[in-house]
Amino acid sequence: MPTIQQLVRQGRSTKFTKTKTPALKGSPQRRGVCTRVYTNTPKKPNSALRKVA
């Protein structure tokens, strides 16, 4: 724990947070390209062939 005098002289350095989604570049949605489109079966009580992109 720094003293008050140390904080007055140096101050606190800000931590830089690394973004979890760098490909979005701060946008909530962006256009993308589907690399694979396939069908999948849902979990136990339901049954169908769901299209997954």
ABEGO torsion letter per residue (X at the ends): XBBAAAAAAAEBBBBBBBBABAAAGGBABBBBBBABBBBBBBBAABBBBBBBX
